[in-house]
C-alpha cells in the first residue's frame, strides 16, 4: 500500500493500539460493521476528536431509527476546525483559496479565519442568537459562507443555506419550515457570464420569513446600492478585540443540531433533515480516510489542497468544508464551471486547479462527461501535476468517460474516487480506496462503517445483481429528525417503509464479489441534477399553477453514456393547444420558481398523465419504461385509473430506447 496514506495509517494504528490485523480491505470493512461500537470509538480516537470527556461507548442503542450515539459526550464542529490554526499556519498553508468566474481571487489564512469566525459568532450573539436558534443563508460559494457557518456552529446555533440560483418559492418552501432568526444574504451574484441583482429577492425573503429579526448582507461588489435596514457582514467580521482573541466555541452534546439540509421526496414539501455535530464529525472522519485527504496522521504534516466543485445548495458544499477538519486547504470556485453560456470554456475550472496546485479535484459526474464530449484541450490549462485524485459523484460516471478523462489530462493511472451517498446522511455509502484495483464506472468499495447491501424485493441480500441499496446498521450521520415531524412518521416512511428497521436509500445498486459497487440511478422519483436534488412535486407546483396546463409528469432517465435526460410530459388544459409559446412559458416557470438546473431537456405533449386508482402519478414505472424495462415488469394495468393512455408512453419509450439504448 502507498506509504503514509490515511487508510494505511489507520490500519497500522489499529494493529498497534488494538492488536487488530486484517487480510484485506473487505476484511476491514466487515469488522467495521460487525464491531461498529469498537470501530466508531477507534475513529473518534484516531481522528483526535476533542471533548472534555473520554468516550467509553459509541452505540448505546442500535435501533433504526432511534440509534443513540456516544451518550454524554460533548464536542463542537467549529472547535475541530480551529484546532489546526497554529500548526497549519506555521506550515505555510492557507485555510481557503477562492476564485470566481470574473477572475477575482483571495486567500484566507488560518489566523484570519479564526478571528473572523470569532467576531461573527459574537455578532450573532449580540443579535440575540442563542443555542438552537436557526440561522439561514442565501449565499454563493464564497469564503463568507464558510465563516458564517463556522460561527453559527461555534455557538450551538443551527445553519441552513440555499444557493442564489434557486427561485423564491423553492427557498421559502425550505426556510419557512425552520423559522430562522437571522438571514444572511448576498445582494448580487455573477453566474454564466451574467450578473443578477438579488436585492429584490432578499426583500421578498425578509417579508415572507416573519421570524427573521436581522438581515446581514454580504456585499458582492457587483452593484452599488445596498439594502436598507440590514447589517454589513464586512463590518461585523472586522472586529478584533480581547473578546475575539479569547473566543472559544461552546461545548455541545454529541447529538446537538449542526445544520439542516433538504432532501425532497416525491410529494409534499422538501424534507428538512437535521444532522448533529457528532454524527457529521465521525462520518467526515471516515470519509477522509477513503478520500485520503488531510495531513499525515502520524507526522501531522499539511499540504493537501481540496476542491469539489459545488454550489452551496448541494451537500458536497458541506462535505468540502469537512476538509478543514483535518487542516486541509480548501480551494473554492464561485460561478459557472465553464463561464458564459454563449461561449463555454471547458478549461476554466482546470486552469483554476492548475494555478492553485489542487491535489484532489471533485465534481458531479456530468461535468467530466461534458469535458470529454467537448474535447477540452488539457495541454493549455497549465500544470496539473499536483493532482493525486479525481472525485465523482451525484450520478453514475461511465467507464468510458472515466478512462477518457484520465487519458485527456495525460494521467492514465490517476486514482478515481467515485462515490455514492446522499444528502440524507451527508456522506457516502460507497466510496474509493486508492489501495484497491481501478474500477472504471464503479465505486471501488463500501465505506467503512456502512453496512451496505443490495436487497431484492423479498429483503434478501444479493451479490452480482441489481437491488435496493440498504444499510442494515446505523450510521452516526443519519438524521436526528425531520423538522416538523414530531412523531417521526415521515422519517420512518421515507427510509424504513419497505424494510422495517433497515435504511432504504432509494438507489439501485449492484455489489460484486470483490466489493466494488455500481449505482443504477434512483429507485424512487426524486430528480437529481448534478447533485442538486428536487422533488417532482416542486416541478409540478411550478408547472401546474399555469392555467394552460392540466397535468404533468416528470422523469429523470439515465442514459447509457452516464448522463441523464429530464423529460416532462405535459397535458394541456381543455381547449388549449400545445405550442412553442406554451413550451417557452413552462420552461420559464420552472427556471424562475426553482432553478435553471431543473428545466427539462425535453417536453412532450400528451393527452393524459398515467395515474393509479388512488390518483397517484405513475412516475417510477414510466421512468423504468424509458430505461428499457418491459411494461409487464413495471406496471399492473389493473391498478391504473386511465390505462387507455398507456400505449402512447409505450411507443415513446420504445423509440427512446431505440435512439439512446438502455443503461441496464
C-alpha positions in Angstrom: 0.0 0.0 0.0 1.2 3.6 -0.7 3.3 4.8 2.2 1.6 7.2 4.5 -1.9 7.0 3.1 -4.8 7.6 5.6 -6.2 4.1 5.4 -2.7 2.6 5.8 -2.1 4.7 8.8 -5.5 3.7 10.3 -4.8 0.0 9.9 -1.3 0.4 11.3 -2.8 2.3 14.3 -5.4 -0.5 14.8 -2.7 -3.1 14.9 -0.5 -1.0 17.3 -3.3 0.2 19.6 -5.9 -2.5 19.4 -4.0 -5.6 18.3 -6.1 -6.0 15.2 -4.9 -7.2 11.8 -6.9 -7.7 8.6 -6.4 -9.8 5.5 -7.6 -7.2 3.0 -10.0 -4.2 2.8 -13.1 -6.4 2.7 -12.0 -8.0 5.9 -11.5 -4.5 7.4 -14.9 -3.4 6.2 -16.6 -6.5 7.6 -15.1 -5.8 11.0 -16.1 -2.1 10.8 -19.8 -3.0 10.5 -19.9 -6.1 12.7 -18.0 -4.4 15.5 -19.4 -1.0 15.0 -19.1 0.2 18.6 -15.3 -0.5 18.6 -14.9 0.9 15.1 -16.5 4.2 15.8 -14.7 4.7 19.1 -11.5 3.9 17.1 -12.4 6.6 14.6 -13.0 9.1 17.4 -9.6 8.4 18.9 -7.6 8.1 15.7 -9.1 11.4 14.3 -8.4 13.2 17.6 -12.0 14.4 18.2 -11.8 16.9 21.1 -14.1 16.5 24.1 -13.9 17.2 27.8 -14.7 13.6 28.4 -13.3 10.3 27.1 -15.8 8.0 25.3 -16.5 4.6 26.8 -19.3 3.5 24.5 -20.2 4.5 20.9 -23.5 3.0 20.3 -25.7 2.5 23.3 -28.9 1.8 21.3 -28.6 0.4 17.8 -32.3 0.7 16.7 -33.1 2.2 13.4 -34.5 4.8 13.6 -33.6 5.8 17.1 -30.0 4.9 17.5 -28.2 6.5 20.4 -24.6 7.6 19.9 -21.8 8.5 22.4 -24.1 9.3 25.3 -22.9 12.1 27.5 -20.2 13.3 25.1 -19.7 16.9 24.2 -17.8 18.4 21.2 -18.2 21.1 18.6 -17.6 21.1 14.8 -16.1 24.5 14.7 -13.7 23.6 17.5 -12.4 20.7 15.5 -11.7 23.0 12.6 -10.0 25.7 14.6 -7.7 23.3 16.4 -5.5 23.4 13.3 -4.9 27.2 13.2 -1.4 27.3 14.7 0.0 24.1 13.0 -1.4 24.7 9.5 -0.4 28.4 9.6 3.1 27.5 10.7 3.3 25.1 7.8 2.6 27.9 5.4 -0.8 26.5 4.3 -3.8 28.8 3.9 -7.3 27.8 5.1 -9.2 28.9 2.0 -8.2 29.8 -1.5 -11.0 31.3 -3.5 -11.6 32.5 -7.1 -14.7 33.4 -9.1 -15.8 33.5 -12.6 -14.8 37.1 -13.1 -11.2 36.3 -12.1 -11.3 37.8 -8.6 -9.0 35.8 -6.2 -8.5 35.7 -2.5 -6.6 33.8 0.2 -7.9 33.4 3.8 -5.2 32.3 6.2 -5.9 30.3 9.3 -5.5 33.1 11.9 -7.8 35.3 9.9 -10.3 32.5 9.6 -10.3 32.1 13.4 -10.6 35.8 14.1 -13.5 36.3 11.7 -15.3 33.3 12.9 -15.0 34.6 16.5 -16.1 38.1 15.5 -19.1 36.9 13.6 -20.1 34.4 16.4 -20.0 37.3 18.9 -22.0 39.4 16.5 -24.7 36.7 16.2 -24.9 36.6 20.0 -25.3 40.3 20.1 -28.2 40.0 17.6 -29.9 37.6 20.1 -28.9 34.3 18.5 -28.5 31.6 21.1 -28.0 27.8 21.1 -30.6 26.0 19.0 -31.7 29.1 17.0 -31.7 28.8 13.2 -29.5 30.9 11.0 -30.4 30.7 7.3 -28.2 31.9 4.5 -28.8 32.8 0.8 -25.2 32.8 -0.3 -22.9 31.7 -3.1 -19.8 29.5 -2.7 -17.5 32.1 -1.2 -15.4 32.3 2.0 -18.0 34.4 3.7 -20.4 31.4 3.7 -17.7 29.2 5.4 -17.0 31.9 8.0 -20.8 32.3 8.7 -21.3 28.6 9.0 -18.5 28.0 11.4 -19.5 31.0 13.6 -23.1 29.7 13.7 -21.9 26.2 14.7 -19.5 27.6 17.3 -22.3 29.0 19.4 -24.6 26.0 19.0 -27.0 27.7 16.6 -28.2 25.7 13.6 -27.2 26.5 10.0 -29.1 26.2 6.8 -28.2 27.6 3.3 -29.8 27.9 -0.1 -27.9 28.7 -3.3 -28.8 32.0 -5.1 -29.8 30.3 -8.3 -33.0 29.0 -6.6 -36.3 30.7 -7.1 -38.1 32.4 -4.2 -40.9 29.8 -3.9 -38.3 26.9 -3.6 -36.3 28.8 -1.0 -39.4 29.7 1.1 -40.5 26.0 0.9 -37.3 25.3 2.8 -36.7 28.3 5.1 -40.3 28.7 6.2 -40.2 25.3 7.8 -37.3 26.1 10.1 -38.3 29.5 11.3 -34.9 31.2 11.2 -34.0 34.1 13.5 -31.3 35.6 11.2 -31.0 35.8 7.4 -27.5 36.2 5.8 -27.8 37.1 2.1 -25.9 38.3 -0.9 -27.0 41.4 -2.8 -26.0 40.0 -6.2 -24.3 37.1 -8.0 -22.5 36.6 -11.2 -23.0 33.3 -13.0 -22.5 32.0 -16.6 -21.5 35.5 -17.8 -24.4 37.4 -16.3 -24.7 39.5 -13.1 -28.0 39.1 -11.3 -29.2 41.7 -8.8 -30.7 39.8 -5.8 -31.8 42.7 -3.7 -35.5 42.2 -4.6 -35.2 38.5 -3.7 -33.7 39.4 -0.3 -36.6 41.8 0.4 -39.1 39.0 -0.6 -37.4 36.6 1.7 -37.4 39.0 4.6 -41.1 39.8 4.1 -42.0 36.1 3.9 -40.0 35.0 6.9 -41.7 36.6 9.9 -39.3 35.0 12.4 -36.3 36.8 10.9 -35.2 39.6 13.3 -32.0 40.6 11.5 -30.7 40.6 7.9 -27.0 40.5 7.3 -25.8 41.4 3.8 -22.6 40.1 2.2 -21.8 42.8 -0.3 -20.9 41.2 -3.7 -19.1 44.3 -5.1 -21.2 43.8 -8.2 -23.7 46.5 -7.6 -23.5 49.9 -5.9 -26.5 50.4 -3.7 -27.0 48.3 -0.6 -30.3 47.1 1.0 -31.9 49.3 3.6 -32.2 48.2 7.3 -29.6 45.5 7.0 -26.3 44.8 8.7 -23.0 44.7 6.9 -21.2 41.3 7.1 -17.8 43.0 6.5 -18.4 45.4 9.4 -19.2 42.5 11.7 -16.1 40.4 10.9 -13.8 43.4 11.2 -14.0 43.4 15.0 -10.7 42.4 16.7 -10.6 42.9 20.5 -9.9 40.9 23.6 -13.3 39.1 23.4 -12.5 38.0 19.9 -9.0 36.9 20.8 -10.2 34.9 23.8 -13.2 33.3 22.0 -13.7 29.5 22.3 -16.5 27.5 20.6 -19.1 26.2 23.0 -19.2 22.6 24.0 -22.5 21.0 22.8 -23.9 17.5 23.2 -23.0 14.9 20.6 -26.5 15.0 19.1 -26.8 18.8 19.1 -28.2 20.0 15.7 -25.5 21.3 13.4 -27.2 22.1 10.2 -30.4 21.5 8.2 -30.2 20.1 4.7 -33.1 19.5 2.3 -33.9 16.2 0.6 -37.0 16.3 -1.5 -39.5 13.5 -1.7 -41.9 13.0 -4.5 -44.8 14.6 -2.6 -45.2 17.5 -0.3 -42.6 20.0 0.9 -38.9 19.2 0.9 -37.8 17.2 3.9 -35.8 19.3 6.3 -33.1 17.0 7.6 -31.4 17.8 10.8 -27.9 16.5 11.3 -25.9 16.6 14.5 -22.4 17.8 15.4 -21.0 14.4 16.5 -22.5 12.4 13.7 -21.2 14.6 11.0 -17.7 14.8 12.6 -17.5 11.0 12.7 -18.8 10.4 9.2 -16.5 13.1 7.8 -13.5 11.4 9.6 -14.4 8.1 8.0 -14.9 9.8 4.6 -11.4 11.4 4.8 -9.8 8.0 5.2 -11.3 7.0 1.9 -10.5 10.2 0.1 -7.0 10.2 1.6 -7.0 14.0 2.2 -5.7 15.9 5.1 -2.4 15.8 7.0 -0.4 12.6 7.7 -2.0 11.5 10.9 1.4 10.2 12.0 3.5 13.2 11.0 0.9 15.9 11.2 2.1 17.4 8.0 0.0 19.7 5.9 -0.2 20.5 2.2 -3.4 19.0 0.7 -5.5 21.3 -1.5 -9.0 20.1 -1.9 -11.5 21.2 -4.4 -15.0 19.8 -5.1 -17.0 22.0 -7.5 -20.3 22.7 -5.9 -22.8 25.4 -5.1 -24.0 26.0 -1.6 -27.2 24.2 -2.4 -25.6 20.8 -2.8 -24.4 18.6 0.2 -21.0 18.5 -1.4 -20.5 22.0 -0.2 -20.9 20.7 3.3 -18.7 17.8 2.5 -16.0 20.0 1.1 -15.9 22.1 4.3 -15.1 18.9 6.1 -11.6 19.2 4.7 -11.0 21.9 7.2 -11.5 19.4 10.0 -8.1 17.9 9.0 -6.3 21.1 8.3 -6.7 20.8 4.5 -6.7 23.9 2.4 -10.0 24.4 0.6 -9.9 25.7 -3.0 -13.4 27.0 -3.8 -14.8 28.5 -7.0 -17.8 30.7 -7.3 -19.6 30.8 -10.7 -20.2 28.6 -13.7 -17.5 26.0 -14.3 -17.5 27.0 -18.0 -18.1 30.7 -17.8 -20.6 32.4 -20.2 -23.3 30.2 -21.7 -22.7 31.7 -25.2 -19.1 30.6 -25.3 -18.5 27.8 -22.8 -14.9 27.5 -21.7 -14.3 23.9 -20.5 -10.8 24.7 -19.4 -11.8 27.4 -16.9 -12.1 25.2 -13.8 -9.0 23.2 -14.8 -6.9 26.3 -15.0 -8.1 27.2 -11.6 -7.0 23.8 -10.3 -3.6 24.2 -12.0 -2.9 27.7 -10.7 -3.7 26.6 -7.1 -1.9 23.3 -7.2 -5.1 21.4 -6.3 -4.3 17.8 -5.1 -7.8 16.4 -5.1 -10.4 17.6 -7.7 -14.0 16.6 -7.4 -17.2 17.3 -9.3 -20.5 15.9 -10.4 -20.2 13.2 -13.0 -21.9 15.3 -15.7 -19.0 17.8 -15.6 -16.5 15.1 -16.5 -18.8 13.8 -19.2 -19.1 17.1 -20.8 -15.4 17.8 -20.6 -14.8 14.6 -22.6 -17.5 15.4 -25.1 -16.4 18.9 -25.6 -12.8 17.8 -26.4 -11.3 20.0 -23.8 -7.6 20.7 -24.6 -5.8 19.9 -21.4 -2.5 20.9 -22.9 -3.5 24.5 -22.5 -4.8 24.6 -18.9 -1.5 24.5 -17.1 0.4 22.1 -14.9 -1.9 19.5 -13.2 1.0 17.6 -11.8 -0.2 18.2 -8.2 -3.4 16.2 -8.8 -3.4 12.9 -6.8 -7.0 12.1 -7.2 -10.2 12.9 -9.1 -13.6 12.6 -7.4 -17.0 12.0 -9.0 -20.5 11.7 -7.5 -24.1 12.8 -8.0 -24.8 10.4 -10.8 -23.1 7.3 -12.2 -19.9 8.0 -14.1 -19.5 5.8 -17.2 -16.3 3.8 -17.6 -15.7 5.4 -21.0 -15.8 8.9 -19.5 -13.5 7.9 -16.7 -10.8 6.4 -18.9 -11.3 9.1 -21.5 -10.8 11.8 -18.8 -7.7 10.2 -17.5 -6.2 10.0 -21.0 -7.2 13.6 -21.8 -5.3 15.0 -18.8 -2.3 12.8 -19.6 -2.6 10.7 -16.4 -4.0 7.3 -17.4 -3.2 5.9 -14.0 -4.6 8.7 -11.9 -6.8 7.4 -9.0 -10.6 8.0 -9.3 -12.6 8.4 -6.1 -16.1 7.5 -7.3 -18.7 7.7 -4.5 -22.4 7.5 -3.9 -24.2 8.6 -0.8 -26.8 11.2 -0.2 -28.0 14.4 1.3 -29.9 12.2 3.8 -26.7 11.2 5.6 -24.5 14.0 4.2 -21.9 11.3 3.5 -21.1 8.3 1.4 -22.3 4.7 1.4 -19.9 3.6 -1.3 -16.6 5.2 -1.9 -13.0 4.7 -3.2 -9.8 3.3 -1.8 -6.5 4.1 -3.6 -5.1 0.7 -2.5 -7.8 -1.3 -4.5 -7.7 -2.1 -8.2 -9.2 0.5 -10.5 -12.9 0.0 -11.3 -13.9 2.5 -14.0 -17.6 3.3 -13.9 -17.9 1.9 -10.4 -17.2 2.6 -6.7 -14.2 0.6 -5.5 -15.8 -0.4 -2.2 -18.3 0.3 0.5 -17.4 2.9 3.0 -16.0 1.8 6.4 -18.8 1.6 9.0 -21.5 1.5 6.3 -23.3 -1.9 6.3 -24.5 -1.5 2.7 -26.1 -4.4 0.9 -28.2 -4.9 -2.3 -31.6 -6.3 -1.4 -34.2 -7.8 -3.7 -38.0 -7.2 -3.1 -38.1 -10.1 -0.6 -35.5 -8.4 1.6 -32.7 -10.8 0.7 -29.1 -9.7 0.1 -27.9 -10.3 -3.4 -24.5 -10.2 -4.9 -23.8 -9.5 -8.6 -27.5 -8.5 -9.1 -29.2 -5.1 -9.1 -31.1 -4.5 -5.9 -32.2 -1.8 -3.5 -29.4 0.0 -1.7 -30.0 -0.6 2.0 -27.9 0.0 5.2 -28.5 -2.6 7.8 -26.7 -0.9 10.7 -27.0 2.7 12.0 -24.6 5.4 10.8 -23.9 8.3 13.1 -24.8 10.9 10.5 -28.3 9.6 9.8 -30.7 12.5 10.5 -31.6 13.2 14.1 -35.1 14.1 12.9 -37.0 15.9 10.2 -38.3 19.4 11.1 -42.0 19.4 11.8 -42.1 15.6 12.0 -42.9 15.4 15.7 -43.8 11.7 15.8 -41.2 10.6 13.3 -43.9 9.4 10.9 -42.4 11.0 7.8 -38.9 9.9 8.8 -40.0 6.2 9.0 -42.0 6.4 5.8 -39.1 8.0 3.9 -36.4 5.4 4.8 -37.9 2.4 6.7 -41.2 1.8 5.0 -40.2 -1.1 2.7 -37.8 -2.8 5.1 -38.7 -2.0 8.7 -35.6 -1.4 10.8 -33.4 -1.2 7.7 -32.5 2.0 6.0 -33.6 2.1 2.3 -31.8 4.8 0.4 -33.8 4.8 -2.8 -31.0 3.9 -5.2 -30.4 0.8 -7.4 -27.1 -0.8 -6.6 -25.1 -3.9 -7.7 -22.4 -5.1 -5.4 -19.8 -7.5 -6.9 -18.0 -10.3 -5.2 -14.9 -8.2 -4.9 -16.8 -5.5 -3.1 -17.0 -3.0 -5.9 -20.3 -1.3 -6.4 -22.3 0.2 -9.3 -25.2 2.6 -8.9 -28.1 2.4 -11.5 -29.9 5.6 -10.6 -32.8 6.4 -8.2 -35.3 3.8 -7.4 -37.7 6.5 -6.4 -38.8 9.5 -8.4 -36.6 12.3 -6.8 -34.9 14.3 -9.5 -31.1 14.6 -9.2 -29.4 17.1 -11.4 -25.6 17.3 -10.8 -26.1 16.5 -7.1 -28.9 19.1 -6.6 -32.0 17.1 -5.7 -35.5 18.3 -6.2 -38.8 16.6 -5.5 -41.1 16.1 -8.5 -43.8 17.8 -6.6 -41.8 21.1 -6.7 -41.7 20.9 -10.5 -45.4 20.1 -10.7 -46.1 23.1 -8.4 -44.2 25.4 -10.8 -45.9 24.0 -13.9 -49.4 23.2 -12.9 -50.1 26.5 -11.4 -50.3 27.7 -15.0 -53.9 27.9 -16.4 -52.8 26.4 -19.7 -51.6 23.1 -18.0 -53.9 20.4 -16.9 -51.5 17.9 -15.7 -47.8 16.8 -15.9 -45.3 14.1 -15.2 -41.6 14.4 -15.0 -38.9 11.6 -15.1 -35.1 11.7 -14.9 -34.0 8.9 -17.3 -30.4 7.6 -17.0 -28.6 7.3 -20.4 -26.1 4.7 -21.5 -23.5 7.4 -21.6 -23.9 8.0 -17.8 -25.8 11.3 -18.4 -29.5 11.6 -17.6 -32.3 13.2 -19.5 -35.1 15.1 -17.8 -38.3 14.6 -19.6 -41.5 16.5 -18.8 -44.8 15.1 -20.2 -47.4 17.9 -20.4 -51.2 17.6 -20.7 -52.6 21.0 -21.8 -55.9 22.2 -20.4 -59.0 21.6 -22.4 -59.2 23.9 -25.3 -55.5 24.8 -25.2 -53.3 23.7 -28.0 -49.7 22.8 -27.3 -47.4 25.4 -28.9 -43.9 26.8 -28.8 -45.1 29.7 -26.7 -46.6 27.3 -24.1 -43.3 25.3 -24.0 -41.3 28.5 -23.5 -43.7 29.6 -20.7 -43.3 26.2 -19.0 -39.5 26.4 -19.2 -39.5 30.0 -17.8 -41.9 29.0 -14.9 -39.5 26.2 -13.8 -36.4 28.4 -14.2 -37.9 31.2 -12.1 -39.7 29.2 -9.4 -37.0 26.5 -8.9 -33.7 26.7 -10.7 -32.3 26.6 -14.3 -30.9 23.1 -13.3 -34.4 21.7 -13.4 -35.5 23.0 -16.8 -36.4 19.8 -18.8 -34.2 18.5 -21.6 -37.4 17.6 -23.4 -41.1 18.5 -23.1 -43.5 16.0 -24.7 -47.2 16.9 -25.2 -49.6 14.1 -24.2 -53.3 13.7 -23.8 -53.2 12.4 -20.2 -50.9 11.5 -17.4 -51.0 7.9 -16.2 -52.4 7.6 -12.7 -53.2 4.8 -10.2 -56.7 4.2 -8.9 -55.7 6.3 -5.9 -54.8 9.1 -8.3 -51.1 8.9 -7.8 -48.9 9.7 -10.8 -47.0 6.7 -12.0 -43.6 8.3 -12.2 -41.3 5.4 -11.4 -43.0 2.9 -13.8 -42.8 5.4 -16.7 -39.1 6.1 -15.8 -38.3 2.4 -15.9 -40.1 2.0 -19.3 -37.8 4.7 -20.7 -34.8 2.9 -19.2 -35.7 -0.3 -21.1 -37.8 -2.3 -18.7 -40.7 -4.4 -20.1 -44.1 -2.9 -19.4 -45.3 -6.1 -17.6 -42.4 -5.8 -15.2 -43.2 -2.3 -14.0 -47.0 -1.8 -14.5 -50.1 -3.6 -13.4 -52.7 -2.2 -15.8 -55.5 -3.2 -13.4 -54.2 -0.7 -10.9 -54.4 2.2 -13.4 -57.2 4.7 -13.4 -56.7 5.5 -17.1 -55.0 2.6 -18.8 -56.1 3.9 -22.2 -53.3 6.4 -22.1 -50.5 3.8 -21.7 -49.9 2.9 -25.4 -48.5 6.4 -26.2 -46.0 6.1 -23.4 -45.0 2.6 -24.5 -44.4 3.9 -28.0 -42.4 6.9 -26.8 -40.3 4.6 -24.5 -39.7 2.2 -27.3 -38.5 5.0 -29.6 -36.3 6.5 -26.7 -34.6 3.1 -26.1 -34.1 2.7 -29.9 -32.5 6.1 -30.1 -30.4 6.0 -26.9 -30.1 2.4 -25.7 -30.7 1.2 -22.2 -28.5 1.9 -19.2 -29.1 -1.5 -17.5 
